[in-house]
């Protein structure tokens, strides 16, 4: 687990949540293609799919909602973008 600090608040992230957030940060303000994210975070694990990733994105959005300057948006048909 890794710790995400937002101001005075902190949240423990699972390994996959942390990996996905790092990938979003690495591609900040650029589109993170859904397939690239799935492959980078989950590898060839067929158990996870795009819907599973949506759950992780929803969790990250919940964690980040305390900072209005940071948000994750959907890019229809492509993936996600972290805006700061």
C-alpha positions as semicolon CSV with decimal commas, in nm:
position;residue;x (nm);y (nm);z (nm)
1;X;0,000;0,000;0,000
2;X;0,103;0,355;-0,065
3;X;-0,005;0,675;0,101
4;X;-0,165;0,958;-0,096
5;X;-0,148;1,291;0,087
6;X;-0,392;1,567;-0,004
7;X;-0,334;1,864;0,218
8;X;-0,382;1,739;0,572
9;X;-0,577;1,432;0,460
10;X;-0,421;1,105;0,355
11;X;-0,552;0,789;0,192
12;X;-0,396;0,445;0,167
13;X;-0,393;0,328;-0,195
14;X;-0,381;-0,032;-0,308
15;X;-0,094;-0,124;-0,537
16;X;-0,318;-0,111;-0,845
17;X;-0,469;0,226;-0,743
18;X;-0,118;0,366;-0,694
19;X;0,005;0,222;-1,025
20;X;-0,291;0,371;-1,211
21;X;-0,249;0,711;-1,045
22;X;0,124;0,711;-1,126
23;X;0,045;0,632;-1,488
24;X;-0,209;0,915;-1,501
25;X;0,046;1,153;-1,347
26;X;0,313;1,043;-1,592
27;X;0,073;1,128;-1,876
28;X;-0,063;1,441;-1,707
29;X;-0,277;1,660;-1,935
30;X;-0,252;1,396;-2,209
31;X;-0,494;1,119;-2,299
32;X;-0,413;0,791;-2,130
33;X;-0,548;0,529;-2,368
34;X;-0,766;0,271;-2,195
35;X;-0,589;-0,027;-2,353
36;X;-0,246;0,110;-2,262
37;X;-0,353;0,159;-1,900
38;X;-0,500;-0,191;-1,879
39;X;-0,182;-0,345;-2,016
40;X;0,050;-0,129;-1,803
41;X;-0,133;-0,181;-1,473
42;X;-0,289;-0,526;-1,507
43;X;-0,069;-0,688;-1,772
44;X;-0,221;-0,991;-1,939
45;X;-0,461;-1,065;-1,653
46;X;-0,786;-1,137;-1,838
47;X;-0,984;-1,101;-1,515
48;X;-0,962;-0,723;-1,542
49;X;-1,132;-0,534;-1,820
50;X;-1,236;-0,180;-1,901
51;X;-1,525;-0,191;-1,655
52;X;-1,293;-0,300;-1,376
53;X;-1,068;-0,006;-1,454
54;X;-1,371;0,226;-1,433
55;X;-1,413;0,117;-1,071
56;X;-1,051;0,209;-0,997
57;X;-1,091;0,545;-1,174
58;X;-1,405;0,613;-0,966
59;X;-1,210;0,539;-0,647
60;X;-0,927;0,772;-0,752
61;X;-1,178;1,046;-0,832
62;X;-1,330;1,003;-0,487
63;X;-0,988;1,033;-0,325
64;X;-0,897;1,340;-0,532
65;X;-1,226;1,526;-0,487
66;X;-1,079;1,713;-0,190
67;X;-0,854;1,903;-0,432
68;X;-1,066;2,086;-0,691
69;X;-0,756;2,170;-0,897
70;X;-0,705;1,802;-0,985
71;X;-0,955;1,588;-1,171
72;X;-0,973;1,284;-1,394
73;X;-1,195;1,319;-1,699
74;X;-1,321;1,060;-1,947
75;X;-1,219;1,100;-2,309
76;X;-1,501;0,925;-2,493
77;X;-1,389;0,618;-2,682
78;X;-1,023;0,663;-2,587
79;X;-0,945;0,670;-2,218
80;X;-0,881;0,921;-1,942
81;X;-0,697;1,245;-1,878
82;X;-0,562;1,383;-1,551
83;X;-0,611;1,760;-1,544
84;X;-0,424;1,983;-1,303
